[in-house]
Amino acid sequence: MAYELLLLEISDRIATVTINRPDKLNALNDALMKELGAMMDELTANKTVGAIIITGAGRAFVAGADIARLAAAEPGELETFARRGQGVFRRIELSAKPVIAAVNGFALGGGCELALACHVRIASTLAKFGLPEVKLGLIPGYGGTQRLPRLIGRGQALQMILTGDTIDGAEAVRVGLANIAVEPDALAGAARAMATAMLKNAPVAIARAIESVDAGLDATLEDGLRLEARLFGSLEATADMREGTKAFLEKRPPDFRGV
């Protein structure tokens, strides 16, 4: 499909998706969410893409949902609105290809929830993370109440959600919301460097690792261990496993083919 609110650049197997509504601080509206879902489907199917970076144009990553759209919602519409957005973000979270959020500025409300749905978060030191929905008489609806406590713990998550306060990139790293924080002019390079490091590894193993972690979070430890063993065992049938172990023994870089 043609994209009006997203920019796409693909190079060296890395797709960079830029949310492009800078005049609205990249606020999420219905059209943007539809495009984001379609873009994820396209990149998931694209065999030339091995990793995805999501960032925002201008001074925001995503500064929340479109408040005017929420205010105009018909009775009973908000639940449908939330479920639709959750579906898009779940597709990001379940991607077999690593998805890195390069958080360049405001990541508020739905923007913070978008970052939480990505596998890794790299923050600019100028980034601002927050879930301020309670200030609007709402709660996070795109997964924030579920993903944030899983990531940083119940107490820290409830503090952010119930106060609606924002934290910067350095604090996001301290509490475990972001993986690293870098100066603004280093953000794009840091995201690409992390994606490049991931792409040196076996694609099937990366997909299995994402699957194991994601499914294991909602399982008991015993069930998670069984899942891990099953996925570990499934890799013995892959050419990449044979190539990776052989390359290690021969002291040479592996040539992974994703099979």
Residue pairs with C-beta under 8 A, 6 or more apart in sequence:
1 35
1 38
1 42
3 35
3 38
3 39
4 31
4 35
5 19
5 20
5 21
5 31
5 32
5 35
6 17
6 18
6 19
6 20
6 32
6 35
6 36
6 39
7 17
7 18
7 20
7 57
8 15
8 16
8 17
8 18
8 39
9 15
9 16
9 18
10 16
10 46
10 48
10 49
12 196
12 199
13 48
13 49
13 50
13 51
13 199
14 49
14 50
14 51
14 52
14 53
14 192
14 195
14 196
14 199
15 43
15 46
15 49
15 51
15 52
15 53
16 52
16 53
16 55
16 188
16 191
16 192
17 36
17 39
17 43
17 52
17 53
17 54
17 55
18 55
18 56
18 57
19 26
19 32
19 36
19 54
19 55
19 56
19 57
19 61
19 62
20 26
20 57
21 27
21 29
21 32
21 57
22 56
22 57
22 58
22 59
22 60
24 63
24 66
25 58
25 59
25 60
25 62
25 63
25 64
25 105
25 106
26 32
26 56
26 57
26 58
26 60
26 61
26 62
26 63
26 111
27 62
27 63
27 64
27 65
27 66
27 67
27 110
28 62
28 64
28 65
28 66
28 85
28 110
28 111
28 114
29 65
29 66
29 69
30 69
33 84
33 85
33 88
36 88
37 87
37 88
37 91
40 52
40 88
40 91
40 92
40 95
41 91
43 49
43 52
43 97
44 91
44 95
44 96
44 97
49 97
50 97
50 98
50 195
50 198
50 199
50 203
51 97
51 98
51 99
51 100
51 195
51 198
51 199
52 95
52 97
52 98
52 99
52 100
53 99
53 100
53 101
53 102
53 191
53 192
53 195
54 92
54 99
54 100
54 101
54 102
54 114
54 118
55 61
55 101
55 102
55 103
55 104
55 187
55 188
55 191
56 62
56 103
56 104
56 105
56 111
58 105
59 104
59 105
59 106
60 104
60 105
60 106
60 107
60 111
61 101
61 102
61 103
61 104
61 105
61 106
61 107
61 111
61 114
61 115
61 127
62 106
62 107
62 108
62 110
62 111
62 114
63 105
63 106
63 107
63 108
63 109
63 111
64 106
64 108
64 109
64 110
64 111
64 132
65 85
65 109
65 110
65 142
67 136
70 78
70 81
70 136
70 138
73 81
78 141
81 141
82 141
82 142
85 110
85 113
85 141
85 142
86 141
86 142
86 143
89 113
89 114
89 117
89 142
89 143
90 117
90 143
92 99
92 114
92 117
92 118
93 99
93 117
93 118
93 119
93 214
94 210
94 214
95 119
95 210
96 206
96 207
96 210
96 211
97 203
97 206
97 207
98 119
98 120
98 195
98 198
98 206
98 210
99 117
99 118
99 119
99 120
100 118
100 119
100 120
100 121
100 122
100 191
100 194
100 195
101 107
101 114
101 115
101 118
101 120
101 121
101 122
102 122
102 187
102 188
102 190
102 191
103 115
103 121
103 122
103 123
103 124
103 127
103 129
103 169
103 178
103 187
104 124
104 126
104 127
104 184
104 187
105 124
105 126
105 127
105 128
106 127
106 128
107 114
107 115
107 127
107 128
107 129
107 130
108 128
108 129
108 130
108 131
108 132
108 166
109 130
109 131
109 132
109 133
109 140
109 144
110 141
110 142
112 129
112 130
112 131
112 140
112 144
112 148
113 131
113 140
113 142
113 143
113 144
113 147
114 142
115 121
115 129
116 143
116 144
116 147
116 148
116 151
116 177
117 142
117 143
117 147
119 210
120 179
120 194
121 172
121 177
121 178
121 179
122 178
122 179
122 180
122 181
122 182
122 187
122 190
122 191
122 194
123 129
123 169
123 172
123 173
123 178
123 180
123 181
123 182
123 187
124 169
124 181
124 182
124 183
124 184
124 187
125 168
125 169
125 170
125 181
125 182
125 183
125 184
126 168
126 169
126 184
127 168
127 169
127 172
127 178
127 181
128 166
128 167
128 168
129 160
129 166
129 167
129 168
129 169
129 172
129 177
129 178
130 160
130 164
130 165
130 166
130 167
131 140
131 144
131 148
131 160
131 161
131 164
132 164
132 165
132 166
133 139
133 140
133 141
133 144
133 161
133 164
134 161
134 162
134 164
135 164
139 145
139 161
140 148
140 161
144 161
145 157
145 161
148 157
148 160
148 161
148 177
149 157
149 158
150 217
151 157
151 176
151 177
152 175
152 176
152 177
153 176
156 175
156 176
159 165
160 167
167 175
167 177
169 178
169 181
170 181
172 178
172 181
173 179
173 180
173 181
180 190
182 190
198 206
201 256
202 238
202 240
202 241
202 243
202 244
202 254
202 256
202 258
203 240
203 256
203 258
204 235
204 238
204 240
204 258
204 259
205 235
205 238
205 240
205 241
205 244
208 231
208 232
208 234
208 235
211 231
212 224
212 227
212 228
212 231
215 224
215 227
216 223
216 224
216 227
216 228
219 227
235 241
238 259
239 257
239 259
240 254
240 256
240 257
240 258
240 259
243 254
243 255
243 256
243 257
244 254
244 256
246 254
247 253
247 254
247 255
248 254
